[in-house]
Amino acid sequence: MLNYLWAGMMAVGIIWGAAHGNLAAVTNGALDSAKEAVTLCITMLGIMSFWNGILEVGNRAGLIGQIAEKMRPILKFLFPKIPEGHPVQKEIATNMIANILGLGWAATPAGLRAMEQLENLEEERRKQETYENDEACGKLVKHRNDRKYETYEKYGKHKKAAVPRGTANNEMCTFLVLNISSLQLIPVNMIAYRSQYGSMNPTVIVGPAIVATVVSTIVGVIFCKIMGGRQGY
């Protein structure tokens, strides 16, 4: 879908420039923007590499693990169905720490690993659900053979525990919402953008960023809890 949107915007720009006799300006703008994009990517690559390195050092030193342990009550509140001590908690904590520090790009690797482990957790639930349902069916057949009119629901699960493959579960959706609305105490990436484009005071956005992200995070958590409650979480 994004490919179609970008292609559509470029096509509209080219057609609009050609219709108004500004096709040369469109061409020059495209070339200048391409050069500027490369320069910006090189700048952000250095910043991202630096903070990824800091997070990796903290991880190997055990600092991330300690912070994740301190965050356990928060993670338990946000993701009540994740088992205690599951490895995904550490990845989620790492991602949240990076986002709070405003390191959106540095948070991506931990976020991808967290999503993979959440999918693995869901696969474990599918296997457990299959086992329990098969066991319930076995008990039902046994009681029917004994001429006892028991129901499947007495032995089976009243609510489906796992979602179908290819469907995001409640934890995945909550994690994604928290990433989008994440609290940021120091918006490092935005400060770097402003500095790159010559802002006289690139850190002036810190206060507004904190207020905006606090509000968005609170709204996101409330929304996830309401939607999760409807699904029995």
Residue frames as a rotation matrix with the C-alpha (Angstrom) as fourth column:
MET 1
0.566 0.825 0.000 0.00
0.825 -0.566 0.000 0.00
0.000 0.000 -1.000 0.00
LEU 2
0.441 -0.472 -0.763 2.80
0.158 -0.796 0.584 2.43
-0.883 -0.378 -0.277 0.87
ASN 3
-0.613 -0.684 0.395 4.43
0.485 0.070 0.872 1.75
-0.624 0.726 0.289 -2.51
TYR 4
-0.096 0.678 0.728 1.23
0.962 -0.123 0.242 2.82
0.254 0.724 -0.641 -4.25
LEU 5
0.771 0.398 -0.497 0.95
0.559 -0.798 0.227 5.96
-0.306 -0.453 -0.837 -2.09
TRP 6
0.016 -0.851 -0.524 4.53
0.121 -0.519 0.846 7.06
-0.993 -0.077 0.094 -2.76
ALA 7
-0.696 -0.247 0.674 4.24
0.654 0.169 0.738 6.29
-0.296 0.954 0.044 -6.48
GLY 8
0.262 0.893 0.366 0.95
0.950 -0.305 0.066 8.20
0.171 0.331 -0.928 -6.63
MET 9
0.684 -0.050 -0.728 2.42
0.323 -0.874 0.363 11.29
-0.655 -0.483 -0.581 -4.90
MET 10
-0.410 -0.901 -0.141 5.42
0.179 -0.232 0.956 11.31
-0.894 0.367 0.256 -7.24
ALA 11
-0.518 0.280 0.809 3.20
0.856 0.183 0.484 10.92
-0.012 0.943 -0.334 -10.28
VAL 12
0.612 0.785 -0.093 0.93
0.789 -0.615 0.007 13.78
-0.052 -0.078 -0.996 -9.14
GLY 13
0.371 -0.552 -0.746 3.96
0.158 -0.755 0.637 16.01
-0.915 -0.355 -0.193 -8.55
ILE 14
-0.687 -0.663 0.299 5.42
0.365 0.041 0.930 15.31
-0.629 0.748 0.214 -11.97
ILE 15
-0.213 0.695 0.687 2.10
0.960 0.017 0.281 15.81
0.184 0.719 -0.670 -13.74
TRP 16
0.715 0.492 -0.497 1.41
0.618 -0.777 0.120 19.03
-0.327 -0.392 -0.860 -11.81
GLY 17
-0.006 -0.818 -0.576 4.89
0.098 -0.573 0.813 20.39
-0.995 -0.052 0.084 -12.61
ALA 18
-0.757 -0.254 0.603 4.54
0.576 0.177 0.798 19.51
-0.309 0.951 0.013 -16.30
ALA 19
0.142 0.919 0.367 1.08
0.981 -0.180 0.071 21.10
0.131 0.350 -0.928 -16.50
HIS 20
0.888 0.193 -0.417 2.39
0.313 -0.919 0.241 24.38
-0.336 -0.344 -0.876 -15.05
GLY 21
0.776 -0.597 0.203 5.64
0.024 -0.294 -0.956 24.45
0.631 0.746 -0.214 -16.99
ASN 22
0.450 -0.609 0.653 7.81
-0.892 -0.346 0.292 23.71
0.048 -0.714 -0.699 -13.95
LEU 23
0.977 -0.040 -0.211 9.11
0.024 0.997 -0.079 20.31
0.214 0.072 0.974 -14.96
ALA 24
0.137 -0.988 0.070 12.72
0.111 -0.055 -0.992 21.53
0.984 0.144 0.102 -14.79
ALA 25
-0.173 -0.143 0.974 12.15
-0.857 -0.466 -0.221 22.67
0.486 -0.873 -0.042 -11.20
VAL 26
0.805 0.500 0.320 10.69
-0.591 0.727 0.349 19.26
-0.058 -0.470 0.881 -10.35
THR 27
0.730 -0.599 -0.328 13.78
0.292 0.708 -0.643 17.56
0.618 0.374 0.692 -11.78
ASN 28
-0.213 -0.844 0.492 16.15
-0.196 -0.456 -0.868 19.84
0.957 -0.281 -0.069 -9.87
GLY 29
0.157 0.366 0.917 14.15
-0.959 -0.165 0.230 19.36
0.235 -0.916 0.325 -6.69
ALA 30
0.969 0.219 -0.111 14.33
-0.202 0.968 0.151 15.59
0.140 -0.124 0.982 -7.06
LEU 31
0.352 -0.918 -0.183 18.10
0.372 0.316 -0.873 15.67
0.859 0.239 0.453 -7.52
ASP 32
-0.315 -0.455 0.833 18.65
-0.522 -0.650 -0.553 18.06
0.792 -0.609 -0.033 -4.61
SER 33
0.478 0.587 0.654 16.39
-0.872 0.228 0.432 16.03
0.105 -0.777 0.621 -2.36
ALA 34
0.883 -0.207 -0.422 18.24
0.132 0.971 -0.199 12.83
0.451 0.119 0.884 -3.26
LYS 35
-0.123 -0.982 0.141 21.55
0.170 -0.161 -0.972 14.44
0.978 -0.096 0.186 -2.28
GLU 36
-0.241 0.106 0.965 20.06
-0.820 -0.554 -0.144 15.78
0.519 -0.826 0.221 0.95
ALA 37
0.800 0.596 0.067 18.57
-0.554 0.691 0.464 12.37
0.230 -0.409 0.883 1.79
VAL 38
0.508 -0.699 -0.503 21.98
0.408 0.710 -0.574 10.71
0.759 0.086 0.646 1.48
THR 39
-0.444 -0.688 0.574 23.57
-0.162 -0.569 -0.806 13.35
0.881 -0.451 0.141 3.73
LEU 40
0.101 0.578 0.810 20.83
-0.943 -0.203 0.263 12.97
0.316 -0.790 0.525 6.33
CYS 41
0.900 0.241 -0.363 21.09
-0.173 0.962 0.210 9.16
0.400 -0.126 0.908 6.28
ILE 42
0.041 -0.961 -0.275 24.85
0.370 0.270 -0.889 9.35
0.928 -0.065 0.366 6.89
THR 43
-0.486 -0.171 0.857 24.28
-0.583 -0.667 -0.464 11.70
0.651 -0.725 0.225 9.85
MET 44
0.400 0.755 0.520 21.55
-0.907 0.243 0.344 9.52
0.133 -0.609 0.782 11.35
LEU 45
0.664 -0.235 -0.710 23.58
0.029 0.957 -0.289 6.36
0.748 0.171 0.642 10.71
GLY 46
-0.452 -0.889 0.079 26.29
0.021 -0.099 -0.995 7.65
0.892 -0.448 0.064 13.02
ILE 47
-0.397 0.383 0.834 23.77
-0.882 -0.409 -0.232 8.54
0.252 -0.828 0.500 15.73
MET 48
0.685 0.718 -0.122 21.95
-0.675 0.689 0.264 5.24
0.274 -0.099 0.957 15.42
SER 49
0.345 -0.641 -0.685 25.20
0.166 0.760 -0.628 3.24
0.924 0.103 0.369 15.50
PHE 50
-0.618 -0.597 0.511 26.36
-0.338 -0.384 -0.859 5.12
0.710 -0.704 0.035 18.60
TRP 51
-0.183 0.623 0.760 23.18
-0.983 -0.118 -0.139 4.50
0.003 -0.773 0.635 20.57
ASN 52
0.767 0.360 -0.531 22.86
-0.412 0.911 0.023 0.91
0.492 0.201 0.847 19.38
GLY 53
-0.105 -0.906 -0.409 26.37
0.115 0.397 -0.910 0.42
0.988 -0.143 0.062 20.69
ILE 54
-0.632 -0.069 0.772 25.44
-0.676 -0.438 -0.592 1.99
0.379 -0.896 0.230 24.03
LEU 55
0.404 0.871 0.279 22.42
-0.914 0.369 0.171 -0.32
0.046 -0.324 0.945 24.33
GLU 56
0.637 -0.223 -0.737 24.54
-0.082 0.932 -0.353 -3.36
0.766 0.286 0.576 23.46
VAL 57
-0.524 -0.846 0.094 27.16
-0.115 -0.038 -0.993 -2.42
0.844 -0.531 -0.078 26.06
GLY 58
-0.381 0.479 0.791 24.38
-0.920 -0.280 -0.274 -1.98
0.091 -0.832 0.547 28.63
ASN 59
0.678 0.667 -0.310 22.95
-0.661 0.737 0.141 -5.35
0.323 0.109 0.940 27.65
ARG 60
0.303 -0.649 -0.698 26.24
0.155 0.756 -0.636 -7.19
0.940 0.084 0.330 28.01
ALA 61
-0.711 -0.573 0.409 26.97
-0.259 -0.327 -0.909 -5.43
0.654 -0.752 0.084 31.29
GLY 62
-0.604 0.548 -0.578 23.64
0.749 0.639 -0.175 -6.64
0.274 -0.539 -0.797 32.65
LEU 63
-0.933 0.228 -0.278 22.20
-0.070 -0.874 -0.481 -3.14
-0.352 -0.429 0.831 32.96
ILE 64
-0.539 0.768 -0.345 19.33
-0.678 -0.153 0.719 -3.81
0.500 0.621 0.603 30.58
GLY 65
-0.324 0.385 -0.864 18.46
0.341 0.900 0.273 -6.97
0.882 -0.206 -0.423 32.49
GLN 66
-0.772 -0.003 -0.636 18.39
0.626 -0.175 -0.760 -5.05
-0.109 -0.985 0.136 35.78
ILE 67
-0.833 0.495 -0.246 16.18
-0.503 -0.863 -0.033 -2.34
-0.229 0.096 0.969 34.31
ALA 68
-0.406 0.691 -0.598 13.91
-0.400 0.454 0.796 -4.99
0.822 0.563 0.091 32.82
GLU 69
-0.516 0.179 -0.838 13.62
0.694 0.660 -0.287 -6.53
0.502 -0.730 -0.464 36.29
LYS 70
-0.863 0.180 -0.472 12.62
0.215 -0.713 -0.667 -3.15
-0.457 -0.677 0.577 37.74
MET 71
-0.672 0.608 -0.423 10.08
-0.740 -0.539 0.402 -2.76
0.016 0.583 0.812 34.96
ARG 72
-0.942 0.259 -0.214 8.46
0.225 0.959 0.172 -6.14
0.250 0.114 -0.962 35.70
PRO 73
-0.462 0.836 -0.296 5.37
0.471 -0.052 -0.881 -4.62
-0.751 -0.547 -0.369 37.43
ILE 74
-0.205 0.354 -0.913 4.81
-0.639 -0.754 -0.148 -2.31
-0.741 0.553 0.381 34.46
LEU 75
-0.749 -0.134 -0.649 5.25
-0.622 0.479 0.619 -5.16
0.228 0.868 -0.442 31.97
LYS 76
-0.887 0.458 -0.060 2.92
0.446 0.815 -0.369 -7.34
-0.120 -0.354 -0.928 34.02
PHE 77
-0.233 0.822 -0.519 0.27
0.076 -0.517 -0.853 -4.62
-0.969 -0.238 0.058 33.91
LEU 78
-0.146 0.122 -0.982 0.67
-0.864 -0.499 0.066 -4.04
-0.481 0.858 0.178 30.18
PHE 79
-0.170 -0.005 -0.985 1.09
-0.720 0.683 0.121 -7.71
0.673 0.730 -0.120 29.19
PRO 80
0.043 0.228 0.973 -0.65
-0.964 0.266 -0.019 -9.80
-0.263 -0.937 0.231 31.87
LYS 81
0.906 0.409 0.110 -0.74
-0.363 0.884 -0.294 -12.99
-0.217 0.226 0.949 29.76
ILE 82
0.338 -0.861 -0.379 3.04
-0.445 0.208 -0.871 -13.20
0.829 0.463 -0.313 29.21
PRO 83
0.770 -0.042 -0.636 4.51
0.472 0.709 0.524 -15.82
0.429 -0.704 0.566 31.58
GLU 84
0.871 -0.486 0.067 6.90
-0.377 -0.575 0.727 -14.64
-0.315 -0.658 -0.684 34.30
GLY 85
0.101 -0.961 0.258 10.54
-0.221 0.231 0.948 -14.77
-0.970 -0.153 -0.189 33.21
HIS 86
0.657 0.159 0.737 9.76
0.624 0.435 -0.649 -15.17
-0.424 0.886 0.187 29.50
PRO 87
-0.359 -0.929 0.087 12.66
0.812 -0.266 0.519 -13.86
-0.459 0.257 0.850 27.31
VAL 88
-0.058 0.381 0.923 10.30
0.810 -0.522 0.266 -11.53
0.583 0.763 -0.278 25.44
GLN 89
0.814 0.379 -0.439 10.04
0.576 -0.617 0.536 -9.34
-0.067 -0.690 -0.721 28.55
LYS 90
0.027 -0.903 -0.428 13.69
0.520 -0.353 0.778 -8.34
-0.853 -0.244 0.460 28.20
GLU 91
-0.641 -0.234 0.731 13.26
0.767 -0.215 0.604 -7.46
0.016 0.948 0.318 24.51
ILE 92
0.370 0.846 0.383 10.15
0.746 -0.517 0.421 -5.41
0.554 0.129 -0.822 25.25
ALA 93
0.708 -0.163 -0.687 11.98
0.514 -0.548 0.659 -3.61
-0.484 -0.820 -0.305 28.07
THR 94
-0.400 -0.916 0.036 14.94
0.636 -0.249 0.730 -2.84
-0.660 0.315 0.682 25.79
ASN 95
-0.399 0.345 0.849 12.61
0.807 -0.307 0.504 -1.48
0.435 0.887 -0.156 23.13
MET 96
0.680 0.730 -0.062 10.74
0.654 -0.566 0.502 0.67
0.331 -0.382 -0.863 25.64
ILE 97
0.344 -0.647 -0.680 13.97
0.563 -0.437 0.701 2.06
-0.751 -0.624 0.214 27.11
ALA 98
-0.664 -0.622 0.415 15.24
0.685 -0.282 0.672 3.02
-0.302 0.730 0.613 23.66
ASN 99
-0.075 0.727 0.682 11.93
0.759 -0.402 0.512 4.67
0.646 0.557 -0.522 22.81
ILE 100
0.752 0.338 -0.566 11.84
0.649 -0.531 0.545 6.59
-0.117 -0.777 -0.618 26.09
LEU 101
-0.054 -0.866 -0.498 15.29
0.439 -0.468 0.767 7.95
-0.897 -0.177 0.406 25.25
GLY 102
0.532 0.374 -0.759 13.95
-0.418 -0.664 -0.620 8.97
-0.736 0.648 -0.197 21.85
LEU 103
-0.557 -0.809 -0.190 16.05
-0.633 0.264 0.728 6.42
-0.538 0.526 -0.659 19.94
GLY 104
0.450 0.892 -0.027 13.37
-0.683 0.325 -0.654 5.20
-0.575 0.313 0.756 17.58
TRP 105
0.471 -0.331 -0.817 15.83
-0.705 0.415 -0.575 3.63
0.529 0.848 -0.038 15.13
ALA 106
-0.628 -0.773 0.083 17.86
-0.644 0.457 -0.614 1.98
0.437 -0.440 -0.785 17.88
ALA 107
-0.317 0.604 0.731 14.65
-0.709 0.360 -0.606 0.51
-0.630 -0.711 0.314 19.29
THR 108
0.321 0.546 -0.774 13.87
-0.942 0.269 -0.202 -1.31
0.098 0.794 0.600 16.04
PRO 109
-0.436 -0.508 -0.743 16.13
-0.484 0.828 -0.282 -4.41
0.758 0.236 -0.608 16.47
ALA 110
-0.975 0.113 0.193 14.73
-0.129 0.420 -0.898 -5.15
-0.182 -0.901 -0.394 19.95
GLY 111
-0.177 0.975 -0.136 11.22
-0.776 -0.224 -0.589 -4.52
-0.605 0.002 0.796 18.64
LEU 112
0.119 0.171 -0.978 11.64
-0.869 0.495 -0.019 -7.04
0.481 0.852 0.207 15.83
ARG 113
-0.776 -0.446 -0.446 13.04
-0.173 0.831 -0.529 -9.64
0.606 -0.333 -0.722 18.22
ALA 114
-0.782 0.549 0.296 10.15
-0.367 -0.022 -0.930 -9.00
-0.504 -0.835 0.219 20.60
MET 115
0.123 0.861 -0.493 7.61
-0.965 -0.011 -0.261 -9.55
-0.230 0.508 0.830 17.81
GLU 116
-0.185 -0.267 -0.946 9.31
-0.584 0.804 -0.112 -12.81
0.790 0.532 -0.305 16.83
GLN 117
-0.964 -0.224 -0.146 9.22
-0.016 0.594 -0.804 -14.07
0.267 -0.773 -0.576 20.41
LEU 118
-0.464 0.876 0.128 5.59
-0.653 -0.240 -0.718 -13.01
-0.598 -0.417 0.684 20.82
GLU 119
0.219 0.496 -0.840 4.77
-0.926 0.377 -0.018 -15.10
0.308 0.782 0.542 17.77
ASN 120
-0.569 -0.483 -0.666 6.71
-0.224 0.870 -0.440 -18.02
0.791 -0.101 -0.603 19.28
LEU 121
-0.923 0.283 0.261 4.71
-0.255 0.059 -0.965 -17.59
-0.288 -0.957 0.018 22.49
GLU 122
-0.026 0.967 -0.254 1.47
-0.925 -0.120 -0.361 -17.65
-0.379 0.225 0.897 20.49
GLU 123
-0.023 -0.057 -0.998 2.61
-0.668 0.744 -0.027 -20.83
0.744 0.666 -0.056 18.75
GLU 124
-0.939 -0.303 -0.164 3.16
-0.062 0.617 -0.785 -22.42
0.339 -0.726 -0.598 22.17
ARG 125
-0.558 0.808 0.188 -0.39
-0.563 -0.203 -0.801 -21.43
-0.609 -0.553 0.568 23.09
ARG 126
0.135 0.608 -0.782 -1.73
-0.973 0.229 0.010 -23.02
0.186 0.760 0.623 19.91
LYS 127
-0.452 -0.378 -0.808 0.03
-0.286 0.919 -0.271 -26.28
0.845 0.109 -0.523 20.74
GLN 128
-0.992 0.087 0.093 -1.26
-0.072 0.218 -0.973 -26.20
-0.105 -0.972 -0.210 24.32
GLU 129
-0.263 0.956 -0.127 -4.77
-0.835 -0.292 -0.466 -25.43
-0.483 -0.017 0.876 23.16
THR 130
0.032 0.221 -0.975 -4.67
-0.792 0.600 0.110 -28.32
0.609 0.769 0.194 20.69
TYR 131
-0.782 -0.403 -0.475 -3.47
-0.047 0.799 -0.600 -30.66
0.621 -0.447 -0.643 23.43
GLU 132
-0.862 0.479 0.166 -6.17
-0.245 -0.108 -0.963 -29.58
-0.444 -0.871 0.210 25.88
ASN 133
-0.026 0.898 -0.439 -8.92
-0.970 -0.129 -0.207 -29.80
-0.243 0.420 0.874 23.27
ASP 134
-0.180 -0.101 -0.978 -7.74
-0.541 0.841 0.013 -33.26
0.822 0.531 -0.206 22.19
GLU 135
-0.968 -0.191 -0.165 -7.69
0.040 0.527 -0.849 -34.35
0.249 -0.828 -0.502 25.83
ALA 136
-0.565 0.822 0.071 -11.20
-0.588 -0.342 -0.733 -32.96
-0.578 -0.456 0.677 26.32
CYS 137
0.080 0.578 -0.812 -12.44
-0.955 0.279 0.105 -34.81
0.287 0.767 0.574 23.24
GLY 138
-0.577 -0.368 -0.729 -10.95
-0.200 0.929 -0.310 -38.01
0.792 -0.033 -0.610 24.61
LYS 139
-0.963 0.258 0.073 -12.76
-0.042 0.125 -0.991 -37.58
-0.265 -0.958 -0.109 27.92
LEU 140
-0.249 0.925 -0.286 -16.00
-0.881 -0.339 -0.330 -36.80
-0.403 0.170 0.900 26.09
VAL 141
-0.067 0.176 -0.982 -15.77
-0.720 0.672 0.170 -39.95
0.690 0.719 0.082 23.99
LYS 142
-0.867 -0.330 -0.373 -14.97
0.007 0.741 -0.672 -42.02
0.498 -0.585 -0.640 27.08
HIS 143
-0.790 0.605 0.100 -18.00
-0.252 -0.170 -0.953 -40.72
-0.559 -0.778 0.287 28.96
ARG 144
-0.038 0.793 -0.609 -20.25
-0.998 -0.064 -0.021 -41.24
-0.055 0.606 0.793 25.95
ASN 145
-0.360 -0.160 -0.919 -19.10
-0.376 0.927 -0.014 -44.83
0.854 0.340 -0.394 25.80
ASP 146
-0.959 0.009 -0.283 -20.02
0.260 0.425 -0.867 -45.06
0.113 -0.905 -0.410 29.48
ARG 147
-0.168 0.965 0.201 -23.49
0.758 -0.004 0.652 -43.71
0.631 0.262 -0.731 28.55
LYS 148
-0.053 0.106 -0.993 -22.89
0.784 -0.612 -0.107 -40.53
-0.619 -0.784 -0.051 30.53
TYR 149
0.470 0.330 0.819 -24.18
0.822 -0.501 -0.270 -37.42
0.322 0.800 -0.506 28.83
GLU 150
0.120 -0.540 -0.833 -21.35
0.573 -0.648 0.502 -35.03
-0.811 -0.537 0.232 29.61
THR 151
0.972 0.230 0.056 -20.68
0.189 -0.610 -0.770 -31.96
-0.143 0.759 -0.636 27.47
TYR 152
0.333 -0.886 0.324 -17.48
0.772 0.058 -0.633 -30.98
0.542 0.461 0.703 25.71
GLU 153
0.304 -0.188 0.934 -17.45
-0.188 -0.973 -0.135 -27.61
0.934 -0.135 -0.331 27.46
LYS 154
0.979 0.071 0.189 -17.04
-0.198 0.154 0.968 -29.30
0.040 -0.986 0.165 30.82
TYR 155
0.538 -0.825 0.170 -13.62
0.605 0.519 0.604 -30.51
-0.587 -0.222 0.779 29.76
GLY 156
0.065 -0.509 0.858 -12.70
0.931 -0.280 -0.236 -28.12
0.361 0.814 0.456 26.97
LYS 157
-0.788 -0.395 -0.472 -11.86
0.528 -0.827 -0.190 -24.44
-0.316 -0.399 0.861 27.10
HIS 158
0.274 0.949 -0.154 -14.73
0.746 -0.311 -0.589 -21.95
-0.607 0.047 -0.793 27.10
LYS 159
0.835 -0.042 -0.549 -12.59
-0.258 -0.911 -0.321 -19.31
-0.487 0.409 -0.772 25.42
LYS 160
0.797 -0.566 0.212 -10.07
0.512 0.446 -0.734 -19.69
0.321 0.693 0.645 22.65
ALA 161
0.594 -0.626 -0.505 -6.58
0.397 -0.318 0.861 -18.96
-0.700 -0.712 0.059 24.00
ALA 162
-0.493 -0.870 0.020 -4.67
0.361 -0.184 0.914 -18.52
-0.791 0.458 0.405 20.76
VAL 163
0.342 0.536 -0.772 -5.33
-0.524 -0.573 -0.630 -16.55
-0.780 0.620 0.085 17.60
PRO 164
0.881 -0.002 0.473 -5.02
0.348 0.681 -0.644 -18.05
-0.321 0.732 0.600 14.09
ARG 165
-0.144 -0.984 0.105 -1.64
0.751 -0.039 0.660 -17.93
-0.645 0.174 0.744 12.37
GLY 166
-0.549 -0.148 0.823 -1.07
0.737 -0.551 0.392 -14.65
0.395 0.821 0.411 10.55
THR 167
0.503 0.759 0.414 -3.20
0.334 -0.613 0.716 -12.72
0.797 -0.222 -0.561 13.08
ALA 168
-0.534 -0.691 0.487 -1.70
-0.169 -0.477 -0.862 -10.33
0.828 -0.543 0.138 15.64
ASN 169
-0.036 0.495 -0.868 -2.55
0.845 0.478 0.238 -11.29
0.533 -0.725 -0.436 19.21
ASN 170
0.875 0.483 -0.019 -3.38
0.408 -0.717 0.565 -8.88
0.260 -0.502 -0.825 22.03
GLU 171
0.448 -0.786 -0.427 0.25
0.481 -0.191 0.856 -8.58
-0.754 -0.588 0.292 23.17
MET 172
-0.408 -0.602 0.686 1.45
0.897 -0.123 0.425 -7.75
-0.171 0.789 0.590 19.64
CYS 173
0.236 0.596 0.767 -1.20
0.676 -0.668 0.310 -5.06
0.698 0.446 -0.561 19.21
THR 174
0.935 0.086 -0.344 -0.43
0.334 -0.542 0.771 -3.55
-0.120 -0.836 -0.535 22.62
PHE 175
0.090 -0.990 -0.105 3.29
0.657 -0.020 0.753 -3.57
-0.748 -0.137 0.649 21.89
LEU 176
-0.357 -0.180 0.917 2.75
0.903 -0.319 0.289 -1.86
0.241 0.930 0.277 18.53
VAL 177
0.639 0.663 0.391 0.50
0.500 -0.743 0.445 0.82
0.585 -0.089 -0.806 20.06
LEU 178
0.783 -0.405 -0.472 3.11
0.352 -0.336 0.873 1.52
-0.512 -0.850 -0.121 22.76
ASN 179
-0.260 -0.903 0.342 5.78
0.842 -0.038 0.539 1.87
-0.473 0.428 0.770 20.08
ILE 180
-0.117 0.290 0.950 3.70
0.790 -0.552 0.266 4.34
0.602 0.782 -0.165 18.12
SER 181
0.690 0.538 0.485 2.68
0.139 -0.755 0.641 6.41
0.711 -0.375 -0.595 21.16
SER 182
0.246 -0.618 -0.747 5.87
0.859 0.496 -0.128 5.90
0.449 -0.610 0.653 23.16
LEU 183
0.952 -0.034 -0.303 6.81
0.180 -0.739 0.649 8.25
-0.246 -0.673 -0.698 25.98
GLN 184
0.304 -0.887 0.349 9.98
0.731 -0.018 -0.682 10.17
0.611 0.462 0.643 25.07
LEU 185
0.677 -0.159 -0.719 12.05
0.559 -0.525 0.642 11.99
-0.479 -0.836 -0.266 27.66
ILE 186
-0.106 -0.764 -0.637 14.85
-0.258 -0.597 0.759 12.93
-0.960 0.245 -0.134 25.26
PRO 187
0.838 0.471 0.276 13.81
0.135 0.311 -0.941 12.98
-0.529 0.825 0.197 21.56
VAL 188
-0.052 -0.996 -0.070 17.36
0.077 -0.074 0.994 12.40
-0.996 0.046 0.081 20.30
ASN 189
-0.344 -0.076 0.936 16.41
0.878 0.327 0.349 11.69
-0.333 0.942 -0.045 16.71
MET 190
0.645 0.665 0.376 14.27
0.750 -0.646 -0.143 14.83
0.148 0.374 -0.916 16.41
ILE 191
0.700 -0.490 -0.519 17.01
-0.035 -0.750 0.661 16.94
-0.713 -0.444 -0.542 17.99
ALA 192
-0.338 -0.863 0.377 19.45
0.361 0.251 0.898 15.50
-0.869 0.439 0.227 15.44
TYR 193
0.041 0.442 0.896 17.08
0.999 -0.027 -0.033 16.36
0.009 0.897 -0.442 12.58
ARG 194
0.924 0.373 -0.089 16.71
0.379 -0.923 0.066 19.93
-0.058 -0.094 -0.994 13.80
SER 195
0.345 -0.882 -0.320 20.45
-0.069 -0.364 0.929 20.30
-0.936 -0.298 -0.187 14.25
GLN 196
-0.328 -0.451 0.830 21.06
0.732 0.435 0.525 18.90
-0.598 0.780 0.188 10.75
TYR 197
0.140 0.488 0.862 18.78
0.925 -0.376 0.062 21.55
0.354 0.788 -0.504 9.24
GLY 198
-0.560 -0.611 0.561 20.37
0.460 -0.791 -0.403 24.45
0.690 0.032 0.723 11.10
SER 199
0.589 0.807 -0.048 18.02
0.462 -0.288 0.839 25.04
0.663 -0.516 -0.542 14.03
MET 200
-0.070 -0.599 0.798 19.31
-0.401 -0.716 -0.572 27.71
0.914 -0.359 -0.190 16.42
ASN 201
-0.449 -0.001 0.893 17.89
-0.884 0.146 -0.444 25.84
-0.130 -0.989 -0.067 19.44
PRO 202
-0.417 0.278 -0.865 17.33
-0.473 0.747 0.468 22.17
0.776 0.604 -0.180 18.50
THR 203
-0.833 0.037 -0.552 16.54
0.416 0.700 -0.581 21.10
0.365 -0.713 -0.598 22.09
VAL 204
-0.813 0.541 0.214 13.59
-0.582 -0.746 -0.325 23.48
-0.016 -0.389 0.921 22.52
ILE 205
-0.072 0.836 -0.544 11.21
-0.668 0.365 0.649 20.64
0.741 0.410 0.532 21.58
VAL 206
-0.833 -0.321 -0.450 12.06
0.045 0.772 -0.634 18.55
0.551 -0.549 -0.629 24.67
GLY 207
-0.843 0.528 0.103 9.25
-0.260 -0.232 -0.937 19.97
-0.471 -0.817 0.333 26.84
PRO 208
-0.017 0.888 -0.459 6.47
-0.973 -0.121 -0.198 19.76
-0.232 0.443 0.866 24.22
ALA 209
-0.257 -0.131 -0.957 7.66
-0.570 0.821 0.041 16.28
0.780 0.556 -0.286 23.22
ILE 210
-0.986 -0.115 -0.118 7.40
0.031 0.574 -0.818 15.00
0.162 -0.811 -0.563 26.80
VAL 211
-0.525 0.851 0.020 3.88
-0.518 -0.300 -0.801 16.41
-0.676 -0.431 0.598 27.21
ALA 212
0.056 0.571 -0.819 2.69
-0.995 0.100 0.001 15.09
0.083 0.815 0.574 23.85
THR 213
-0.386 -0.270 -0.882 4.12
-0.385 0.916 -0.112 11.60
0.838 0.297 -0.458 24.32
VAL 214
-0.977 0.138 0.163 2.83
-0.115 0.303 -0.946 11.31
-0.180 -0.943 -0.280 27.91
VAL 215
-0.184 0.973 -0.140 -0.69
-0.757 -0.232 -0.611 12.06
-0.626 -0.006 0.779 26.68
SER 216
0.119 0.221 -0.968 -0.39
-0.907 0.421 -0.016 9.72
0.404 0.880 0.250 23.69
THR 217
-0.762 -0.463 -0.453 0.99
-0.246 0.854 -0.459 6.90
0.599 -0.238 -0.764 25.86
ILE 218
-0.806 0.525 0.273 -1.79
-0.265 0.094 -0.960 7.22
-0.530 -0.846 0.064 28.43
VAL 219
0.116 0.877 -0.467 -4.43
-0.906 -0.099 -0.412 7.22
-0.407 0.471 0.783 25.70
GLY 220
-0.137 -0.249 -0.959 -2.77
-0.753 0.655 -0.062 4.23
0.644 0.713 -0.277 24.02
VAL 221
-0.969 -0.239 -0.065 -2.66
-0.130 0.713 -0.689 2.21
0.211 -0.659 -0.722 27.26
ILE 222
-0.478 0.864 0.159 -6.32
-0.474 -0.102 -0.875 3.00
-0.739 -0.493 0.458 28.03
PHE 223
0.192 0.530 -0.826 -7.33
-0.981 0.095 -0.168 1.98
-0.011 0.843 0.539 24.51
CYS 224
-0.473 -0.453 -0.756 -5.42
-0.502 0.843 -0.191 -1.30
0.724 0.289 -0.627 24.75
LYS 225
-0.973 0.122 0.196 -6.94
-0.121 0.450 -0.885 -2.13
-0.196 -0.884 -0.424 28.12
ILE 226
-0.138 0.982 -0.126 -10.47
-0.725 -0.186 -0.663 -1.42
-0.675 0.000 0.738 26.86
MET 227
0.240 0.203 -0.949 -10.00
-0.912 0.382 -0.149 -3.52
0.332 0.901 0.277 23.73
GLY 228
-0.708 -0.560 -0.430 -8.22
-0.358 0.810 -0.464 -6.27
0.608 -0.175 -0.774 25.67
GLY 229
-0.758 0.494 0.425 -11.04
-0.406 0.151 -0.901 -6.34
-0.510 -0.856 0.086 28.21
ARG 230
0.215 0.874 -0.436 -13.53
-0.929 0.046 -0.366 -7.01
-0.300 0.484 0.822 25.43
GLN 231
0.222 -0.227 -0.948 -11.48
-0.606 0.730 -0.316 -10.04
0.764 0.644 0.024 24.45
GLY 232
0.920 0.270 -0.282 -11.18
0.037 0.660 0.751 -11.31
0.389 -0.701 0.597 27.99
TYR 233
-0.024 -0.990 -0.140 -7.65
0.553 0.104 -0.826 -10.10
0.833 -0.097 0.545 28.77
